Amino acid sequence: MVRTVIKYGTAFVLAVLILTALLIGAAKIPNSAIQQNMLESGEYFSSKEQVEYLTEGVLASQIHYSADAMWCSIAYNLEPDHPLESAMWANFSLWEEENYIGGFYQSVLNEAPGKLVQYLRYWHGPAAILRFVHLFLNIRQVYILLSGLLTLLTVALLVILIRNHLFPEAVVFLMSLFMVSIWIVPLCLEYVWMFLVMIITAIVGAKMSLKGSCRNYGILFFLTGIIAAYLDFLTTETITLLIPLLLILRIRGRQHTNAESDWKLSLRSCMAWLVGYVGMWAMKWVIASIVLKQNVMPYVTQHIEERIGGDVGLALPEYLLQAILRNVGRLFVFDYGFVGAMVLGSLIFFFVFIPVWKNWVSVKTKINKSRVVLFFSFGLIPYIRYLVLHNHSYGHYCFTYRAQAASVMALCFVIFELVDIHAKREVVLESA
């Protein structure tokens, strides 16, 4: 127990120091070094609406340029003379009669901050990354870089799964991403970080599982929670826990581990991730209070109260129901109209009707009920999150819906636990 506390405590302190140093290092970069690329980014954003849709009429295809411009504004307003203080305040610029995009563009164009507005409640780690990256690239080039990085990581994970005879898991992973319109994700800074963290964690976790190493899952998810809190804008943080953990459990299931040990591993991993995530978020407020020499909690508590129960004119039962339905409705099969309906019909035809008709699947004679409950429970977590943060989920459903990638994966894994899949050749031999 003492060793565990020392291990996790040391990891937490080192992580906080390194990530805080990243913000300080970014703030020390002089504005003159990033001025040209920031100006080009401002010009790019000024050609966009605050919110645009890649596919007309499809809410799931929303790109939130105002949030990205705000992050660039925070990056631009980090001060070399007061690096830690400016990192804690996380100020962005507003100008009279201008929106978030206009405020950022005018501040860069005039090399003046305008009216500064604090965004203290988050770490805003991406602001540090953006300030470093703007030494070399503008925002349009950043989107291209992120698209390439997300693609490479996705391919790397698929290769690992397929090479280790985990083809069904690879297909399910791709389907989960498809259902939440993954092609939109790298086109918006607000969306992309949690998917990058998720895939990296899944790659590390899968390799650990394939090697039979289970001692370090806790520290893996602990660090994942810390990094998620550092990079997250309260978007789809749960995928950084659930999707890697679901893949780990499937790999362990192939290795015939018992369900009881899977429950223990899952509970420890979930607790480690939660402590890392909540602890890192709380550290922002602690450090800010010390550095700024004031109680910053009033800046935080009002926002928390709003996100949990801000009024939108609905009775609570309807409010909770709509928080879920507005997110479910953004899944590809529901939000893309006729195309989505065709995809849903095709999935049912090819993966349900034909396998049953051809006798390629059958209900297992011995079902591991414990593992079914475990997967099903993971699939419910995004919806519990929607209910708890119902104001946030109701208002920001156009990106929070992507947390359901884990629910899609969990549902598929539940089905895998209920049915046996027979190879076509085996069926033919049996009939002969």
N, C-alpha and C positions, 0 to 999 in steps of 0.2 A: 504493500500500500504506500509506504513512504517513498519507495523508488518510483512508483507510478506518479505520485504528486510532483516529485522532483523533475521527472522526465517531461511531464506535460507543462509544468510551470516554466521550465527552462525553454521549451519550445515556444511557449506563448510570449515570453519576454523577448526572445530573439526575433520572433516574427514581428512583434510590435515595433521593436527598434529598427529592424531592416525596412519595414514598410513606411514607417515615419521618416526615416532617413531618405527614402525615395522621394517623398513629398518635398523635404527640405532641399535635396539636391536639385530637383526640378525647379523649385522656386529661385534657386541661386542663378539660374540661367538668365542672362540679361535679355530684356525684351527686344533689344536691337538684333539679337541673334535669331529670333523667331518672327520678326516683324513681317517680312515679305510673305512667308508661308501662311501666317495668320491672316494677313490681308487677303490673300488668295482664297483662304477658307471663308472669310467673311463675304467675299464677292460670290462664292459658290452658294452659300446659304441664302444670300439676298435674292438669288434667282429662284428660290424655292418658297412654297407656302410653309407655314408653321407645321401643318400636318398634311401629308399627301398620301395617296393610295396608289400602289403599283398596279393594281387591277381595279378598274372603275366599278364601284358598287360593292366591293368586297372589303368589309371592315377588317378582316384578318390581314389584309395587305397594307395596313397603315405603316407609314414611316414618319417618325416623330422628330422632325428636324429641329423643332424648338428646343427639345431636351439636349440634342447634340450641340446646338449653338450655345446653350447655357454652359455645358461642360467645357467647351472651348473658351468661353468667356471666363470661367473660373480659372482655367489654365493660364489665360493671358493676364489675369489680375493677381496671380501669385507675385509677391514682392521680394526681389533679391535682398533688400535691406532689412526686411522683416519676414524671413521665410517661414518660420514655424507659426507665427501669429497669423499670417495671411493664409497658411494652409488650414489652420483651425477655423477661421472665419469662412473660408470658401466663398468669397464674394463674387457675384457676377454683375454685369453692367446693365443698367436700364437708361434709356434716353426718352425725353418727353415725346409723346405721340409715336413711340416705336415699340414693337413687340420684342420678344427675346432675341430673335434673329437680328432685328434692326439695332437693338441695344449693343449686341456684340460687334456688329459691323461698324457702327459709328465710333465705338470706343477704340477699335483698331485703326480706323481711318483717320481719326483725330488724335490718336495716341494719348487719349485722356479717358479716365474711367467713367465719366458721367456720374449717374447716381448708383452707388454700390448697394447691393442687397445681399445679406448673408444667407448662406445655405448650409449652416453649421451642422445640421443633424446627421449628415452622412460623412463618410471618410473622403469620398471623391478621389479614390486612387486613380481612376482613369484620367483625371486632370493632370496628374503628374506624368503619366504615360504620354498624353497628348502634348505636353510642353516639350518633353524630350523629342518626340517624333517630329514636331514642327521645326526642329532644327534642319530637317531634311525633306519633309513631305508636307503637302497641303491636305485638307480633309478629303478631297476627292481621291487622292492617292492612298490615303489611309483606308478608305472603304475598299479599295482594290486589294491592298495588303491584307486586310482582315478577311476578305472573301477567300483569298488564296490560303491563308492560314487555317481557316475553318475547314476548307475542303481537304487540305493535306492531313489534318488531324482526324477527320472523319474517315478518310481512306485508310489511314494507319490503323485505326481501331478495327475497321472492317477486315483488313488483312490479317490482323491478329486472330480475330474470331474465326475466319474462314480457314486459315492454316491449321487451326486446332480443332477442326471438324465441328465448329459451332455455327454452321450455316443458318439454321433456323433463328438463332439469336441475332445474327447479322441482319437477316431480313426484317426481324421485328424492330431492331434499332433504326433501320432506314425508314420503316413504316411510321415509327413514332415521330421521327423528324419530319417526314412528309405531311403528316396530319396537322402539324403546327406551322406549316409554310416556312420551312427552314431557309428557303432562298431569300426571304426578306431579312433574316437575322443579321447577316454581315453588312447590310446596307444602313444600319442604324446603330450607333454606339451604345445607345440605351439597352439594346437587346443582346448584343453579341457576347459580352464578357462572361455571363453565366454559362453560355453554351461552350465557350472555350475552356472554362474551368471544369465543366462537367466532363468533356471528352478527355481532357488530360487526366483527370482523376480516374475515369473509366479505364484508360489505357494502363495506368499504373496498377490499379486494382486488379484488372484482368491478368496482367503479367504475374502479380503476386499470387493470385489464385491458381494459375496454371503451374506455378512452381511449388504449390502446396504450402506456401508461407502465409500463415494467418496471424502472426503475432503483432504485425504492424498496421493492421486495419484501423485501429483506434487512432493512432497518430496521423494516419493518412487523412481520415475524415475530420479530425481536429484541425489540421492545417487547412483543409479544404474549406471548412466553415469560416476560419479566420480570413482567408483570401476572398471568399465570397462576400463577406461583410465589407471588406476594404474596397471591392470593385462594384458592389451592387447598388442599384438605384431603387431597390424594393420592386423587383420585376419578377423573376422566375427562380429565386434562390434555391427552392426545394429540389430542382433537377440536379444540382451539384451533389446532393446526397442520394436521391432515390435511384436515378438511372445507373450510376456506378455500382450501387449496392445491389440492385436487381440483377445486374450482369454477374456480379461476384457470386450471388446465391445460385444462379443457374449453372455456373461453372462448377460450384461445389456440389450441386445436385447431380451433375454428370459424374462427379467423383464419388458419389454415393455417401456423402456425409449425412448424418442424421439430422432430422428437422429440429430437434431440441438444441443442438449446437448452433444451427442457423439462427434460431430465435435469440440465443445469447449473443452471437456475433452482431446481429441486427440491432439489438437494444443498445449494446455498447457503442456501436458505430453511430447510431442516431444520437445518443447522449454526447458522444465526443464532438460530433458536428455541431450540435446545438450549443454546447458550452463554448466552442470556438467561435461560432457566429455571434451569439449574444455577448460573449465576453469581449470580442473585438469591437463590436458596436459601442458597448458601454465604455470601453477604453477611450474612444473618441471624445466622449463627453467628459471623462475624468481628466484627460490631458488638456482639453480645451479649457476647462475650469481652472486648472493650475496655470497654464500659459497665459490666459487672458485675464486671470485674477478676478474672476466673477463666476457666479452661479449660472451655468448655461442651461440648466434644466427647463426654465420657462420657454426657451426656444424649441425645446424638444417635446415637452408634455402636451402642448396644444396640438401639435401635429399628430401625435399618437392617438389622442382622443378623437380627432377628426377622422383618421383612417379607420378606426374601429367602429365609430358610430355617427359620423357626420350625417346630417339630415338631408334627404333628397326628396322629401314629400311623400314617402311611402310608409305604410304600416310595417312593423318589423318583420312579420312572416313573409310579406310580399317582397320586402327589401332583401331578405336572405335568399329567397327563391330566385329573384332576378340576378343577384350577384353570381349565382351558379349558372343560370340559364344563359346569361349574356356571355359567359366564358365558354360554355359547351357549344353555343351556337357559332363560335369562331373556328371550330375544327373544320378541316378541309371539306369533309364529306357533307357538312351542313351549310357552310358559308359560301361555297363556290357554285351555288345554284345547280343548273342542269349538269355541269361538269362534275360537281361534287356528288350528285345523285348517281351519275353513271359510274363513278369510281366506287361508291358504296355498293352499288349493284354488282359490279365486277368482282369486288372483294368477296361478297357473299357467294357469288356463283362459283368462282374459282377455288376459294378456300373453305367453303362449307358445302354447297350443293354437290359439286363434282367429287370431292373426296368421300362424301357419304354415299353417293350413288355408285362410285367405283369400289366401294368397300376398302378405301385406303386408310380409313380411320375407324377406330372403335373405342368405346368407353372403357377405361381401364378397370380391370377387375379388382385391383387394389389401389385405392386413391390415398395419397398422403394428405390427409385433411389438414394437418398442421401447416404444411407448406402452402396449401391453397389459401388458408386463412392469412398466412404471413404475406403472400403476394397481394391478396385482396386488400389487406390493411394498408399496404404501401400505396395502392391505387387510390385510396380514399384521402390520403394526406393533402393533396392539392385542394380538394373540396372543403376540407376542414379549414385550411388556410383561407379560402375564399369567404367562409362563414365568419371566421374570427375578424379578418380585415375586410368586412363586407363593403365599407365605403370605398376603400381603395380598389377592391375587385370589381365593384359596380362601375366605378368611373374610369378605370384603366384596363377594362377587359380586352382591349385591342392588343395588349401585349401580355397581360397576366395569364391569358388563356394558354400560353405555350407551356406552362407548368404541367399541363395535361399530357405532355409527351411521356411523362413517367406513368400516368394512369393508363395510357394506351399500351405501353410496354407491360405493365403489371397485369392487365386484362389478358393479353396474349399469353403470358406465362402461366396464368391461372388455367387457361384452356389447355396448354401443354401438359399441365399436371392432371387434367381430367381425361385426356384421350391418348391413345397409342397411335402413332403414325407408322403405317406399314409401307415398306418399299414396294413399288409396283411389281418388281420381279418376284418378290416373296408371295404376293397375292396370286400371281399367275401360276407359280409352282404349286401353291396349295390347291387351287382349283383343278389343276391337272391331276 
